[in-house]
Amino acid sequence: MTATQKPEYIHLSEEDLKLLNSPIGLKYLFLDRKTDIEKALRMTKYEIKLKELQAELIKLQNWTIENKKKIVIVFEGRDAAGKGGAIRRITSHINPRHFRIIALPKPTSEEEGQWYFQRYINQLPKPGEMVLFDRSWYNRAVVEPVNGFCSEDQYTRFMGQVNDFERMILESDIYFIKFYFSITKEEQASRFMDIKSSPLKKWKMTPVDERAQELWDEYTAYKIKMFERTNTARSPWVIIEADRKTEARIKAIQYILNTIPYQE
């Protein structure tokens, strides 16, 4: 700092100071070599809020089990948008015997000969269960046509059937939520760089991921078509701005709790 520069001061309320002096606050204050008070405060508030919402998710699950309700939540979005991280926060404290995370691999030769929705129907919840799709049948709306994994006829057939398929889900007394995690091109590039440079994360990069930046505009075009055709009054898309992962996770959990009419 030069003689002419003034030091920057951060105004902290009494509540802020109390949070920073809590065990969670102290953890974030000393997490990095260089102390970032604003970041530590933001992360402390995030973790406290997250724990509150996770406690509510336990109540929601208990209600689901006791009343034999069925829940389906779809997570879509570009590669590295944070879908998996959000799912992990949603499920980290609920009973693993009563939820499933579905991330289906490439279809087998037998499945390729079936009705497209068949293998997803096989994964729908039984009474008292929550099923979370980490990518879903909407692969055929965006990822497959962009990367040449389906024909134009297959794409057109899917777009003509998907709304009726979801209507049948809703009419089967299933609570149904569709999330789309939205990130900017710059944020995706930054996350890819982080993944590639980390020995613990680089396994996540796939050939499809490698081309995501190059095909950004093609993904955008198909995404717009998907929204125009499948954002219905009964089954709307919930768009989560996800450049900041912590805020995206909180928004997704809050939407689930506000939408499903559980009772303690």
C-alpha positions in Angstrom: 0.0 0.0 0.0 1.4 3.4 -1.0 1.3 6.5 1.2 -1.6 7.9 -0.9 -3.7 4.8 -0.7 -6.3 4.4 2.0 -6.9 1.0 3.6 -10.1 -0.7 2.7 -12.5 -1.3 5.5 -15.3 -3.9 5.7 -18.3 -2.9 7.7 -19.3 -5.9 9.8 -22.5 -6.0 11.9 -22.7 -7.5 15.3 -24.4 -10.5 13.8 -21.6 -10.9 11.2 -18.9 -10.8 13.9 -20.9 -13.5 15.8 -21.0 -15.7 12.7 -17.2 -15.3 12.0 -16.4 -16.2 15.6 -18.5 -19.4 15.4 -16.7 -22.7 14.7 -18.0 -22.6 11.1 -16.9 -19.0 10.6 -13.4 -19.7 12.1 -13.0 -22.6 9.8 -13.6 -20.4 6.7 -11.5 -17.5 8.0 -8.4 -19.8 8.3 -9.1 -22.0 5.3 -6.8 -20.1 3.0 -3.4 -18.5 3.7 -4.7 -15.1 2.7 -7.7 -14.3 4.8 -10.8 -13.1 2.8 -13.3 -11.9 5.3 -16.1 -11.3 2.8 -15.7 -14.8 1.4 -15.5 -16.4 4.8 -18.7 -14.6 5.8 -20.5 -15.6 2.6 -19.4 -19.3 3.0 -20.4 -19.3 6.7 -23.9 -18.0 5.9 -24.1 -20.6 3.1 -23.2 -23.5 5.3 -25.6 -22.5 8.1 -28.5 -22.0 5.6 -27.7 -25.3 3.9 -27.9 -27.2 7.2 -31.3 -25.6 7.9 -32.6 -26.6 4.5 -31.1 -30.2 4.8 -33.0 -30.6 8.0 -36.2 -29.6 6.2 -35.4 -32.2 3.5 -35.4 -34.9 6.2 -38.9 -33.8 7.2 -40.0 -33.8 3.5 -38.6 -37.4 3.1 -40.3 -38.6 6.3 -43.6 -37.2 4.9 -43.0 -38.9 1.6 -42.3 -42.3 3.2 -45.2 -42.1 5.7 -47.7 -41.0 3.0 -46.3 -43.2 0.2 -45.7 -40.2 -2.0 -43.6 -40.3 -5.2 -41.1 -37.6 -6.3 -39.1 -37.2 -9.5 -36.6 -34.4 -9.9 -34.8 -33.9 -13.2 -31.4 -32.0 -13.3 -30.4 -30.7 -16.7 -27.8 -28.1 -17.8 -24.5 -27.8 -19.6 -21.5 -29.9 -18.7 -19.9 -28.6 -15.4 -23.0 -26.6 -14.5 -23.0 -28.1 -11.0 -25.9 -30.6 -11.2 -24.0 -33.4 -9.4 -22.9 -31.1 -6.6 -26.5 -29.9 -6.0 -27.8 -33.5 -6.0 -25.1 -34.4 -3.4 -26.2 -31.6 -1.1 -29.9 -32.6 -1.4 -29.2 -36.2 -0.6 -26.3 -36.0 1.9 -28.5 -36.4 5.0 -31.7 -38.1 3.9 -32.3 -41.9 4.3 -30.4 -43.6 1.4 -33.0 -46.5 1.4 -35.7 -44.2 0.2 -34.1 -42.3 -2.7 -32.1 -43.1 -5.8 -29.8 -41.0 -8.0 -30.1 -42.1 -11.7 -27.3 -41.3 -14.1 -27.9 -43.8 -17.0 -25.0 -44.8 -19.2 -25.1 -45.1 -23.0 -28.1 -47.4 -23.9 -27.3 -51.0 -24.7 -28.1 -52.5 -28.1 -31.3 -54.0 -26.6 -32.4 -50.6 -25.1 -31.7 -48.9 -28.5 -34.5 -51.1 -29.9 -37.0 -50.2 -27.2 -39.3 -47.2 -27.0 -37.0 -44.3 -26.0 -38.7 -43.6 -22.7 -38.8 -47.3 -21.7 -35.6 -47.3 -19.7 -36.6 -44.2 -17.9 -40.0 -45.6 -17.0 -38.1 -48.5 -15.3 -36.5 -46.0 -13.0 -39.6 -44.1 -11.8 -40.2 -44.1 -8.0 -42.2 -46.6 -6.0 -44.4 -45.2 -3.2 -42.4 -43.5 -0.5 -39.4 -42.8 -2.8 -37.6 -39.9 -4.3 -35.7 -40.3 -7.6 -33.2 -37.7 -8.9 -32.1 -37.9 -12.5 -28.6 -36.5 -13.1 -29.4 -35.9 -16.8 -32.6 -37.6 -18.1 -34.6 -38.3 -21.2 -33.7 -34.7 -22.2 -30.4 -36.0 -23.5 -32.3 -36.5 -26.7 -33.4 -32.8 -26.7 -29.9 -31.3 -26.6 -26.8 -33.5 -26.1 -27.7 -36.2 -28.6 -28.6 -34.0 -31.6 -25.7 -31.7 -31.0 -23.2 -34.5 -30.9 -24.8 -36.6 -33.7 -25.9 -39.4 -31.3 -29.5 -39.6 -32.7 -31.1 -39.1 -36.1 -33.3 -36.2 -37.0 -36.3 -38.6 -37.0 -35.5 -39.8 -33.5 -35.2 -36.2 -32.3 -38.5 -35.1 -33.9 -40.3 -38.1 -32.5 -39.0 -37.4 -29.0 -40.0 -33.7 -29.1 -43.5 -34.8 -30.2 -43.9 -37.3 -27.3 -42.1 -35.8 -24.3 -44.9 -33.6 -23.1 -47.4 -36.5 -23.2 -44.9 -38.6 -21.4 -44.6 -36.0 -18.6 -48.3 -35.6 -18.5 -48.6 -39.3 -17.7 -46.0 -38.9 -15.0 -48.0 -36.1 -13.4 -51.3 -38.0 -13.7 -49.7 -41.0 -11.9 -49.6 -38.9 -8.7 -45.9 -38.1 -8.9 -44.5 -34.8 -7.8 -42.3 -33.7 -10.8 -39.7 -30.9 -10.9 -37.4 -30.0 -13.8 -34.3 -28.0 -13.1 -32.0 -26.4 -15.7 -28.7 -25.2 -14.3 -27.5 -22.3 -16.4 -23.9 -21.1 -16.6 -22.0 -18.7 -18.8 -19.5 -19.8 -21.4 -16.7 -18.2 -19.4 -17.7 -20.0 -16.2 -17.8 -23.4 -18.0 -14.3 -22.8 -19.4 -13.0 -21.9 -15.9 -14.6 -25.1 -14.4 -13.2 -27.3 -17.2 -9.7 -25.8 -16.5 -10.1 -26.6 -12.8 -11.2 -30.2 -13.6 -8.3 -30.8 -16.0 -5.7 -29.5 -13.5 -7.0 -31.5 -10.6 -5.8 -35.2 -10.2 -8.9 -35.8 -8.2 -11.4 -34.4 -10.7 -9.9 -35.0 -14.2 -11.6 -38.3 -14.6 -14.8 -36.3 -15.0 -13.8 -34.9 -18.4 -15.4 -36.9 -21.2 -15.0 -36.6 -25.0 -18.4 -34.8 -25.0 -17.1 -32.3 -22.4 -14.0 -31.7 -24.5 -16.2 -30.4 -27.3 -18.7 -28.4 -25.2 -17.0 -25.0 -25.7 -16.5 -25.5 -29.4 -20.2 -26.5 -29.8 -21.6 -23.8 -27.4 -23.8 -22.1 -29.9 -25.3 -25.4 -31.1 -26.1 -26.4 -27.5 -27.8 -23.0 -27.1 -29.9 -23.4 -30.3 -31.2 -26.8 -29.1 -31.7 -25.6 -25.6 -33.9 -22.8 -26.8 -36.0 -25.2 -28.9 -36.3 -27.5 -25.8 -37.6 -24.6 -23.6 -40.0 -23.4 -26.3 -41.5 -26.9 -26.7 -41.4 -28.4 -23.2 -41.9 -25.5 -20.8 -45.5 -26.2 -20.1 -47.9 -24.8 -17.5 -48.1 -28.2 -15.8 -44.4 -29.1 -16.2 -42.4 -25.9 -16.3 -38.6 -25.6 -16.4 -37.0 -24.1 -13.3 -33.9 -22.2 -14.4 -31.2 -21.9 -11.8 -28.5 -19.4 -12.4 -25.5 -21.4 -11.4 -22.3 -19.4 -12.0 -22.1 -19.4 -8.2 -22.5 -23.0 -7.0 -23.5 -22.2 -3.5 -26.4 -19.9 -4.4 -27.6 -22.4 -7.0 -27.7 -25.2 -4.5 -29.7 -23.1 -2.0 -32.2 -22.0 -4.7 -32.8 -25.6 -5.9 -33.4 -26.9 -2.4 -35.7 -24.0 -1.5 -37.7 -24.6 -4.6 -38.2 -28.3 -3.8 -39.3 -27.4 -0.3 -41.6 -24.7 -1.5 -43.2 -26.8 -4.2 -43.9 -30.1 -2.5 -46.6 -29.7 0.1 -45.0 -31.7 2.9 -46.0 -31.4 6.5 -43.8 -32.0 9.5 
